[in-house]
Amino acid sequence: MPDTLLHSRFSNVATNTIDYWMKPDSPRLDPDDVLGTLRAAHWLPRSTLQLYLHVPYCAQKCSFCAFSGGNSLNFKTAERYADLLVWQMHAYLDMCGAREKNIASINIGGGSPDLLRGAIKRVLKAARDLPGCSDRTEISVEFTLSTADDTFLDSLIEFGVTKASFGVQAIDPDIRRYLQMPGALRNMDQICRKLTGDIPVINVDLITGLPGQTVTTVARDLHHFIEYPFVNSISTYLLTPGAAPKLVADTESHAIPPFPRQSEQALMRLHSYTSLLRDGWVRKGTNTYMAPSRIPADVLELVAGNECIGARRYEDFLLGCGAQAVSSAPGVRIENTVDIDAWMTAAEQGEHSLCLEKCSLEHQRDMALWVFPLMADGLDKGEFDAMLASGAIDQHQTQTFDAFIEEGLIIEDSTRYRLSVIGEVFMGHLVRLLKKPEDQAVIAGYLAEGYQLGKMLNDKRIPRNNTANDRQRFKAMVTLEERKP
């Protein structure tokens, strides 16, 4: 048996994915069924509302990015896209009767939302003007250092954005080049100085498990940003290679160094979390820590804690707008098409371009159980008891949950369950193993599919570029490949 990591049951860090909410493919769904279920979704006592607005434009083709397969370089269409993004936001809110509901958070991500340039104002104004958007709504916007301009940054300030977030992933120029990123960090000091004092939370994204990384380089990067005076929030993510076939292909071909050993990757996660805790930072998101001494207390209270990665519980409404975006509501999962041109053409006709195969009408009533490791504030014991009493979670799930407590991966106090630091290291495993077996198989299949696609890229059986990271196209590629003699 392979040696386990950090005295846990696990011999590897989680292969991970960005979408634990996936269900088995649905070959027979009809758009009216999907959207009709959203219309019929009931607002329940625990329901909350979050909006995710996706902007699939980016000047970079980072190989690790699961979204890069669908990102567009046709920036001339950005203003048109912004208007259609606002249209879908209003359409979805009206469709599920949530227009008047309080909005917990609005996240504008990508891609690079800064490539909307001045059109970002229309998006932010439309969001701010929603009846449910208030001073209690967290608004987060992502941007890219090399492409953000003053017009975009001034708009963030003008509309009172709560958090501005940019991706660095790694500082080392060689590691950045392995990822097809610019070697240098352009404009970082200038941009951060401009935002400081007006945007209360400035976040940097880092990634561990990248080709060429060592525990030393990860520690150096983290220390740099802990000490960096303009950053008060750090997201340290685990690489998701199964969601990025292009990066898998680059390592398979030896064009870049291999991924770090599993023992090193576990230490990278452990070091990151313990270093942040040692310096007084607190967990405020899935993989996000914030410095309370640098952020007003009332702002910290606004942070929803899940970065709009997915719905927290079955009752929640997370409305994803734009190409590539995913929505969740009671009894329905909706995945928009990745193809930005198809999405815009449909939107201009007042229609929603959906990837029906990836949509689902199943009721994931156990969601709060397996999502809780991703939540900074954990799981309320009353909510756990309610799921148990209703039969939403089965004996296998409760036994797994109890075992994680026994192993010290989950800790509890009088009212809540939370992850221990070691639990955070193996977070993805906990999410997967708390799901029912048939749903675990969906995650395993998705990750295996990503590695298979990476090997096909390496063998040059399909074009060796980032379009392979567009997973909605994968099955068509495989079908075409299987037809070859």
C-alpha positions as CSV (number, residue, x, y, z in Angstrom):
1,M,0.0,0.0,0.0
2,P,1.4,3.4,-0.9
3,D,2.6,5.6,2.0
4,T,-0.2,7.9,3.2
5,L,0.2,11.7,3.5
6,L,0.4,13.6,6.8
7,H,-0.7,10.5,8.7
8,S,-4.1,10.6,6.9
9,R,-5.9,7.9,5.0
10,F,-4.9,9.5,1.7
11,S,-2.0,8.7,-0.5
12,N,-2.5,11.7,-2.8
13,V,-4.0,15.1,-2.7
14,A,-7.4,15.4,-4.3
15,T,-7.2,15.4,-8.1
16,N,-9.9,18.0,-7.7
17,T,-12.4,19.6,-10.0
18,I,-14.0,23.0,-10.2
19,D,-17.6,21.6,-10.4
20,Y,-18.6,19.1,-7.7
21,W,-22.3,19.9,-8.6
22,M,-22.2,17.9,-11.8
23,K,-24.7,15.1,-12.4
24,P,-24.7,12.3,-15.0
25,D,-25.2,13.5,-18.6
26,S,-28.8,14.1,-19.5
27,P,-29.3,13.1,-23.2
28,R,-33.0,13.8,-23.4
29,L,-33.6,17.1,-21.8
30,D,-35.6,19.8,-23.4
31,P,-34.9,23.6,-22.9
32,D,-38.5,24.1,-21.8
33,D,-38.2,21.4,-19.1
34,V,-35.0,23.0,-17.8
35,L,-36.2,26.6,-17.8
36,G,-39.6,25.5,-16.6
37,T,-38.1,23.9,-13.6
38,L,-36.2,27.1,-12.8
39,R,-39.5,29.0,-13.0
40,A,-41.2,26.5,-10.7
41,A,-38.4,26.5,-8.1
42,H,-39.7,27.5,-4.7
43,W,-38.0,30.0,-2.4
44,L,-37.5,28.1,0.9
45,P,-36.7,29.2,4.4
46,R,-33.0,28.7,4.1
47,S,-32.8,30.0,0.5
48,T,-30.2,32.6,-0.4
49,L,-29.4,34.4,-3.7
50,Q,-26.1,34.8,-5.4
51,L,-25.3,36.0,-8.9
52,Y,-22.3,35.0,-11.0
53,L,-21.7,37.0,-14.2
54,H,-19.1,35.3,-16.5
55,V,-17.0,37.3,-18.9
56,P,-15.2,34.9,-21.3
57,Y,-12.6,37.3,-22.8
58,C,-8.9,36.9,-22.1
59,A,-5.7,38.0,-23.7
60,Q,-3.9,35.0,-22.2
61,K,-4.3,31.3,-22.9
62,C,-3.2,29.9,-19.6
63,S,-2.9,26.2,-19.9
64,F,-4.1,25.5,-16.4
65,C,-7.3,27.4,-16.8
66,A,-10.4,25.3,-17.2
67,F,-12.2,28.3,-18.8
68,S,-9.5,29.0,-21.4
69,G,-11.0,26.7,-23.9
70,G,-13.9,28.9,-24.4
71,N,-12.4,32.4,-23.9
72,S,-12.6,34.8,-26.8
73,L,-10.0,37.1,-28.3
74,N,-12.6,39.1,-30.3
75,F,-12.7,42.0,-27.9
76,K,-14.7,44.1,-30.5
77,T,-17.8,42.1,-29.4
78,A,-17.3,43.0,-25.7
79,E,-19.9,45.8,-25.5
80,R,-22.5,43.7,-27.2
81,Y,-21.7,40.9,-24.8
82,A,-22.0,43.2,-21.8
83,D,-25.5,44.2,-22.8
84,L,-26.5,40.5,-23.3
85,L,-25.0,39.6,-20.0
86,V,-27.3,42.1,-18.3
87,W,-30.2,40.8,-20.3
88,Q,-29.7,37.2,-19.1
89,M,-29.3,38.4,-15.5
90,H,-32.7,40.1,-15.6
91,A,-34.2,37.2,-17.4
92,Y,-33.1,34.6,-14.9
93,L,-34.1,36.8,-11.9
94,D,-37.6,37.3,-13.4
95,M,-37.8,33.6,-14.4
96,C,-37.4,32.3,-10.8
97,G,-39.2,35.2,-9.1
98,A,-36.1,36.4,-7.3
99,R,-36.0,40.0,-8.5
100,E,-37.0,41.4,-5.1
101,K,-34.9,38.9,-3.0
102,N,-31.9,40.1,-1.1
103,I,-28.7,39.3,-2.9
104,A,-25.9,37.9,-0.7
105,S,-23.1,38.3,-3.3
106,I,-22.4,39.2,-6.9
107,N,-19.2,37.8,-8.5
108,I,-18.0,39.0,-11.9
109,G,-15.4,36.6,-13.2
110,G,-13.8,35.2,-16.3
111,G,-11.8,35.2,-18.3
112,S,-10.8,38.8,-17.7
113,P,-13.8,41.1,-17.0
114,D,-11.4,44.1,-17.4
115,L,-11.6,43.4,-21.2
116,L,-15.1,44.8,-21.2
117,R,-13.3,48.1,-20.7
118,G,-15.9,50.9,-20.3
119,A,-18.8,48.5,-20.7
120,I,-18.1,47.2,-17.3
121,K,-19.9,50.3,-16.0
122,R,-23.2,49.1,-17.6
123,V,-22.8,45.7,-16.0
124,L,-22.0,47.1,-12.5
125,K,-24.8,49.7,-12.7
126,A,-27.3,47.1,-13.7
127,A,-26.2,44.9,-10.8
128,R,-26.3,47.9,-8.3
129,D,-29.7,48.9,-9.5
130,L,-31.3,45.5,-8.7
131,P,-33.8,45.8,-5.9
132,G,-32.1,43.1,-3.9
133,C,-28.6,44.7,-4.1
134,S,-27.8,46.7,-1.0
135,D,-24.9,47.8,1.2
136,R,-25.0,44.3,2.5
137,T,-24.3,42.7,-0.9
138,E,-20.7,41.6,-1.5
139,I,-19.6,42.5,-5.0
140,S,-16.4,40.9,-6.3
141,V,-14.7,41.5,-9.6
142,E,-11.7,39.7,-11.2
143,F,-9.1,41.3,-13.4
144,T,-5.8,40.6,-15.1
145,L,-2.8,42.7,-14.2
146,S,-1.5,43.0,-17.8
147,T,-4.8,44.2,-19.3
148,A,-6.7,46.2,-16.7
149,D,-6.8,49.9,-17.5
150,D,-7.7,53.0,-15.6
151,T,-11.2,53.1,-17.0
152,F,-12.0,49.7,-15.7
153,L,-10.3,50.3,-12.3
154,D,-12.2,53.7,-11.9
155,S,-15.4,51.8,-12.5
156,L,-14.7,49.4,-9.7
157,I,-14.2,52.3,-7.4
158,E,-17.3,54.3,-8.7
159,F,-19.7,51.4,-8.1
160,G,-18.4,50.4,-4.6
161,V,-16.9,47.0,-5.4
162,T,-16.2,45.1,-2.2
163,K,-13.4,42.9,-3.5
164,A,-11.0,43.1,-6.5
165,S,-9.1,40.0,-7.3
166,F,-6.2,39.2,-9.6
167,G,-4.4,36.0,-10.5
168,V,-0.7,35.6,-10.0
169,Q,-0.6,31.8,-9.4
170,A,3.2,31.8,-9.1
171,I,5.9,34.5,-9.0
172,D,8.8,32.5,-10.6
173,P,9.1,33.6,-14.3
174,D,9.9,30.1,-15.4
175,I,6.9,28.5,-13.7
176,R,4.7,31.2,-15.2
177,R,6.0,30.5,-18.7
178,Y,5.3,26.8,-18.2
179,L,1.6,27.9,-17.8
180,Q,1.7,30.1,-20.9
181,M,1.5,33.2,-18.7
182,P,3.7,36.4,-19.1
183,G,7.0,35.9,-17.2
184,A,6.8,39.2,-15.4
185,L,4.0,40.6,-13.1
186,R,3.1,43.7,-15.0
187,N,1.6,46.8,-13.3
188,M,0.9,45.1,-10.0
189,D,2.2,47.9,-7.7
190,Q,0.6,50.6,-9.8
191,I,-2.8,48.9,-9.9
192,C,-2.8,47.9,-6.2
193,R,-1.8,51.5,-5.1
194,K,-4.7,52.9,-7.2
195,L,-7.3,50.6,-5.6
196,T,-6.0,50.7,-2.0
197,G,-8.3,52.9,0.2
198,D,-11.2,52.7,-2.2
199,I,-11.6,48.9,-2.6
200,P,-11.7,47.4,0.9
201,V,-10.5,43.9,-0.2
202,I,-7.7,43.3,-2.6
203,N,-7.2,39.6,-3.3
204,V,-4.4,37.6,-5.0
205,D,-4.9,34.1,-6.4
206,L,-2.0,31.6,-5.9
207,I,-1.9,27.9,-7.0
208,T,0.0,25.0,-5.5
209,G,0.9,21.8,-7.4
210,L,2.2,23.6,-10.5
211,P,4.9,22.0,-12.7
212,G,8.3,23.1,-11.5
213,Q,7.1,24.2,-8.0
214,T,8.7,23.2,-4.8
215,V,7.7,23.7,-1.2
216,T,10.3,26.5,-1.1
217,T,9.0,28.4,-4.0
218,V,5.4,28.1,-2.7
219,A,6.5,29.4,0.7
220,R,8.4,32.2,-0.9
221,D,5.4,33.3,-2.9
222,L,3.1,33.2,0.0
223,H,5.4,35.1,2.3
224,H,5.8,37.8,-0.4
225,F,2.0,38.5,-0.4
226,I,1.5,38.1,3.3
227,E,4.1,41.0,3.6
228,Y,2.9,42.9,0.5
229,P,1.2,46.1,1.9
230,F,-1.5,46.3,-0.7
231,V,-3.0,42.8,-0.5
232,N,-5.3,41.8,2.4
233,S,-6.8,38.6,1.0
234,I,-5.0,35.5,-0.4
235,S,-6.7,32.6,-2.3
236,T,-4.4,29.6,-2.4
237,Y,-5.9,27.0,-4.7
238,L,-4.9,23.4,-5.5
239,L,-4.2,22.9,-9.2
240,T,-7.0,21.1,-11.0
241,P,-5.1,19.2,-13.8
242,G,-8.1,17.0,-14.5
243,A,-10.0,20.1,-15.6
244,A,-7.1,21.4,-17.8
245,P,-6.1,18.8,-20.5
246,K,-3.7,21.2,-22.2
247,L,-1.5,21.3,-19.1
248,V,-1.6,17.5,-18.8
249,A,-0.5,17.2,-22.4
250,D,2.4,19.6,-21.8
251,T,3.7,17.5,-18.9
252,E,3.1,14.2,-20.7
253,S,5.3,15.4,-23.6
254,H,8.0,16.6,-21.2
255,A,7.7,20.1,-22.8
256,I,7.6,21.4,-19.2
257,P,8.6,19.8,-15.8
258,P,6.4,17.2,-14.2
259,F,3.9,18.0,-11.4
260,P,5.4,17.9,-7.9
261,R,5.4,14.6,-6.0
262,Q,2.3,14.0,-3.9
263,S,4.2,14.3,-0.6
264,E,5.4,17.8,-1.8
265,Q,1.9,18.8,-2.8
266,A,0.5,17.9,0.6
267,L,3.2,19.9,2.3
268,M,2.5,22.9,0.0
269,R,-1.1,22.9,1.2
270,L,-0.2,22.4,4.8
271,H,2.4,25.1,4.8
272,S,0.1,27.6,3.1
273,Y,-2.7,27.2,5.6
274,T,-0.6,27.1,8.7
275,S,1.5,30.1,7.6
276,L,-1.6,32.2,7.0
277,L,-3.0,31.2,10.4
278,R,0.3,31.8,12.1
279,D,0.3,35.4,10.8
280,G,-3.3,36.0,12.0
281,W,-5.2,35.5,8.8
282,V,-8.6,33.9,9.0
283,R,-10.4,31.6,6.5
284,K,-13.1,33.5,4.7
285,G,-13.7,31.4,1.6
286,T,-13.2,28.0,0.0
287,N,-9.4,28.5,-0.2
288,T,-9.3,32.2,0.8
289,Y,-7.8,33.7,3.9
290,M,-8.1,37.4,4.9
291,A,-6.2,39.7,7.2
292,P,-8.6,41.0,9.8
293,S,-6.2,43.7,10.9
294,R,-6.3,45.2,7.3
295,I,-10.0,44.9,6.6
296,P,-12.9,46.7,8.3
297,A,-15.0,44.4,10.5
298,D,-18.3,45.3,8.7
299,V,-16.7,44.4,5.4
300,L,-15.5,41.0,6.7
301,E,-19.1,40.3,7.7
302,L,-20.3,40.7,4.1
303,V,-18.1,38.0,2.6
304,A,-20.3,35.1,1.5
305,G,-17.5,32.6,1.9
306,N,-17.8,30.5,-1.2
307,E,-16.7,32.8,-4.1
308,C,-19.8,31.8,-6.1
309,I,-18.0,28.5,-7.0
310,G,-21.4,26.8,-6.5
311,A,-24.6,26.7,-4.4
312,R,-24.1,26.1,-0.7
313,R,-27.3,24.0,-0.2
314,Y,-30.2,22.6,-2.1
315,E,-32.4,25.5,-1.3
316,D,-30.0,28.2,-2.6
317,F,-30.4,30.1,-5.9
318,L,-27.1,30.7,-7.7
319,L,-27.8,32.3,-11.0
320,G,-24.9,32.0,-13.5
321,C,-25.2,34.4,-16.5
322,G,-23.1,34.5,-19.6
323,A,-21.4,31.9,-21.8
324,Q,-19.9,29.0,-19.7
325,A,-21.8,30.0,-16.6
326,V,-23.6,27.5,-14.4
327,S,-26.8,28.0,-12.3
328,S,-28.2,26.1,-9.4
329,A,-31.7,26.3,-7.9
330,P,-33.9,23.8,-6.0
331,G,-34.3,20.8,-8.4
332,V,-32.3,22.2,-11.4
333,R,-28.7,22.7,-12.6
334,I,-28.3,24.8,-15.7
335,E,-25.1,25.0,-17.7
336,N,-24.9,27.6,-20.5
337,T,-23.0,26.8,-23.7
338,V,-19.3,27.6,-23.7
339,D,-19.4,28.9,-27.3
340,I,-19.6,32.6,-26.9
341,D,-20.9,33.3,-30.4
342,A,-23.7,30.7,-30.1
343,W,-24.6,32.2,-26.7
344,M,-24.7,35.7,-28.0
345,T,-26.7,34.8,-31.1
346,A,-29.3,33.0,-29.0
347,A,-29.5,35.9,-26.4
348,E,-30.1,38.4,-29.1
349,Q,-33.2,36.4,-30.1
350,G,-34.3,36.3,-26.5
351,E,-33.3,32.7,-26.0
352,H,-30.9,30.9,-23.6
353,S,-28.2,28.8,-25.2
354,L,-27.9,25.8,-22.9
355,C,-25.7,22.7,-22.9
356,L,-28.6,20.4,-22.3
357,E,-26.5,17.3,-21.8
358,K,-24.8,18.9,-18.8
359,C,-28.1,20.3,-17.3
360,S,-29.9,18.3,-14.6
361,L,-33.3,18.2,-13.0
362,E,-32.3,16.1,-10.1
363,H,-33.0,17.2,-6.5
364,Q,-29.6,17.3,-4.7
365,R,-31.1,17.5,-1.2
366,D,-27.8,16.3,0.4
367,M,-25.9,19.2,-1.0
368,A,-25.2,21.0,2.3
369,L,-23.4,17.9,3.5
370,W,-20.8,17.6,0.8
371,V,-20.5,21.3,0.0
372,F,-19.7,22.2,3.6
373,P,-15.9,21.5,3.3
374,L,-15.8,24.3,0.8
375,M,-17.5,26.7,3.2
376,A,-15.4,28.9,5.5
377,D,-18.0,28.8,8.3
378,G,-18.6,25.1,8.1
379,L,-22.0,23.3,8.6
380,D,-24.6,24.1,11.2
381,K,-25.5,21.1,13.4
382,G,-29.2,21.8,13.1
383,E,-28.9,21.7,9.3
384,F,-27.1,18.4,9.5
385,D,-29.8,17.0,11.8
386,A,-32.5,18.2,9.4
387,M,-30.9,16.4,6.4
388,L,-30.5,13.3,8.5
389,A,-34.2,13.4,9.7
390,S,-35.5,14.0,6.2
391,G,-33.6,11.1,4.7
392,A,-31.6,13.4,2.4
393,I,-28.4,11.7,3.5
394,D,-27.9,8.0,3.8
395,Q,-26.2,5.6,6.1
396,H,-23.0,5.5,4.0
397,Q,-22.7,9.3,4.1
398,T,-23.2,9.5,7.9
399,Q,-20.7,6.8,8.5
400,T,-18.2,8.6,6.3
401,F,-18.9,11.9,8.1
402,D,-18.4,10.2,11.5
403,A,-15.1,8.6,10.3
404,F,-13.8,12.0,9.2
405,I,-14.5,13.4,12.7
406,E,-12.7,10.4,14.2
407,E,-9.7,11.0,12.0
408,G,-9.5,14.6,12.9
409,L,-10.4,15.9,9.5
410,I,-13.6,17.5,10.7
411,I,-13.8,19.2,14.1
412,E,-16.9,20.3,16.0
413,D,-18.0,22.8,18.7
414,S,-21.4,23.1,20.3
415,T,-23.2,24.4,17.2
416,R,-21.1,23.8,14.0
417,Y,-18.8,21.4,12.1
418,R,-15.7,22.7,10.5
419,L,-12.6,21.4,8.7
420,S,-9.4,21.1,10.6
421,V,-6.3,22.3,8.9
422,I,-5.5,18.8,7.8
423,G,-9.1,18.6,6.5
424,E,-8.4,21.6,4.4
425,V,-5.4,20.0,2.9
426,F,-7.6,17.1,1.7
427,M,-10.7,19.2,1.1
428,G,-11.5,17.8,-2.3
429,H,-11.4,14.2,-1.1
430,L,-13.8,15.1,1.7
431,V,-16.3,16.7,-0.7
432,R,-16.1,13.7,-3.1
433,L,-16.4,11.0,-0.4
434,L,-19.3,12.7,1.3
435,K,-21.4,12.4,-1.9
436,K,-23.4,9.3,-2.8
437,P,-21.5,6.6,-4.7
438,E,-23.3,7.4,-8.0
439,D,-22.3,11.1,-7.7
440,Q,-18.7,10.1,-6.8
441,A,-18.6,8.2,-10.1
442,V,-19.5,11.4,-12.0
443,I,-16.6,13.3,-10.6
444,A,-14.2,10.4,-11.2
445,G,-15.4,10.1,-14.8
446,Y,-15.0,13.8,-15.4
447,L,-11.4,13.8,-14.1
448,A,-10.5,10.6,-16.1
449,E,-12.0,12.3,-19.2
450,G,-9.6,15.3,-18.7
451,Y,-6.5,13.1,-18.4
452,Q,-7.6,11.1,-21.4
453,L,-8.0,14.3,-23.4
454,G,-4.5,15.4,-22.3
455,K,-3.1,12.1,-23.6
456,M,-4.9,12.6,-26.9
457,L,-3.4,16.1,-27.2
458,N,0.1,14.7,-26.4
459,D,-0.4,12.1,-29.1
460,K,-1.4,14.8,-31.6
461,R,-4.7,13.0,-32.2
462,I,-6.5,16.3,-31.7
463,P,-5.2,19.9,-32.2
464,R,-2.7,20.8,-29.5
465,N,-4.2,24.0,-28.2
466,N,-6.3,25.3,-25.4
467,T,-9.6,24.5,-27.1
468,A,-9.3,21.1,-25.5
469,N,-10.1,22.8,-22.2
470,D,-13.6,23.3,-23.5
471,R,-15.1,20.2,-22.1
472,Q,-18.5,20.6,-23.8
473,R,-16.7,19.7,-27.0
474,F,-14.9,16.7,-25.6
475,K,-17.4,14.0,-26.5
476,A,-17.6,15.1,-30.1
477,M,-13.8,15.0,-30.3
478,V,-13.7,11.5,-28.9
479,T,-16.5,10.3,-31.3
480,L,-14.5,11.7,-34.3
481,E,-11.4,10.0,-33.0
482,E,-13.1,6.7,-32.6
483,R,-14.3,6.8,-36.3
484,K,-10.7,6.9,-37.6
485,P,-9.3,3.6,-38.9
